[in-house]
Amino acid sequence: MHIKAWSRTDLGCVRENNEDSHLLDVDHGIFVVADGVGGSSGGEIASQKLVAHIRACAPELADLARLGNPLFDRDHRERVFAELLHRVQEANGIIYEIGKEVDPMRPPATTCDVVLLTDQAAFIAHVGDSRVYLLRGAEIFRITEDHTFAEQLRQEEIDDAEMLERYRNVLTRSIGGRPQVDVDALFIDLQPGDRLLMCSDGLTDYLGGAELLEFASRKNGPELLEEFIEAAKTSGGKDNITVVLTEVEGVADATVRDTASFDTLKQVDILGNIALFRGLGVRDLLKIMRIVYEVSCEDGQTVEERDGEERCLYIVADGEVELLVEGVRIAQLQKGQHFGEFALVSDEPRTTQARCKGETLLLAVPAHRFRSVVSEDPAVGNTLLWNLLDAAARQIRRMSGEMASS
């Protein structure tokens, strides 16, 4: 894969110093945007420390990421995420300790977006309200969720315009604000022509997704970044503005991609149409996609989980699956349907047999990784668990009805 990348940063029209920092490391495929907060020079120190720490770790992170194909090797994907998140937590600890010395009452902190690119995919670590967007074809997708009090109010369906404006830039998570920080870990595949846009809120306070896409449809590279900054400054420029743009010109492992259909956004679309994931938005589903893997099956193949292997929920992405009990077919599942959902909450052995009809593609959600997502993100976890309870209730009702009619 060949990556081209550009960056621009600007004071804006009001600030006297630039508390934004960024990293553009094409050789190692690592890019960072950090927006410091804390007043005086504290925010600037925090964002610079984060960037310096990730820069120092870049060779090690890149070497690890290149050891395998994260699209299909679940263990490799998790190893890369574990190391990336560990490095972000290290930076958080360093900045937190500095903050106790600089200003204990108002410690410096920073937002954090780190993108690690491999030949096949992007690993993203996100904290705060800087953002990452994916530009694919003629569409734009916002990958990250703002960790602000205003966003929290929106999720609670509080529609008070004055309150939302007041708390728009009040962070609920930051690097350096506390001894430990919850970091969103997001995973997307990469396709030729993809562009990833990373930016501080000095840009997105003035330009929404539709406007960013309109600019990006006309220009690219340095000219596009200059237009972004000029538009933000013309609209007020009350904050520092930092933009990083990467473009994927090709994918090295073309033979692998020719024989597989891995597409994160298509998978998100499949999940979004399943009752089990009802109530979750695209960015919530992208968090779950970090733990979803593809399983390709041939005609007549049985989906088996051997002793010692991790149990999974399976979603039919393409093809058909028969469910059998003692050789008797009890259900035939089409695209978008699923089986094995109780593996997510129970260690009891599966009582049904799943057999594929024709070439079939399944999305697998491993049980223990699902439980990790539930514990890491309470809002997402609560939605998923309620949906699981609803699925269980519906299945019990169905079974009761069948027993009553027999």
Secondary structure, DSSP 8 states (H G I E B T S, - for coil): -EEEEEEEEE-TTT-SS--EEEEEETTTTEEEEEEEESSTTHHHHHHHHHHHHHHHHHHHHHHHHTTS-TTT-HHHHHHHHHHHHHHHHHHHHHHHHHHHHH-SSS--EE-EEEEEE-SSEEEEEEESS-EEEEEETTEEEE-----BHHHHHHHTT---HHHHHHTTT-BS--BTSSSS---EEEEEE--TT-EEEEE-HHHHTT--HHHHHHHHHH--HHHHHHHHHHHHHHTT--S-EEEEEEEEEE-S-HHHHHT----HHHHHHHHHTSGGGTT--HHHHHHHHTT-EEEEE-TT-B----TTS--EEEEEEEEEEEEEETTEEEEEE-TT-EE-GGGGT--S---SEEEEEEEEEEEEEEHHHHHHHHHH-HHHHHHHHHHHHHHHHHHHHHHHHHHHH-
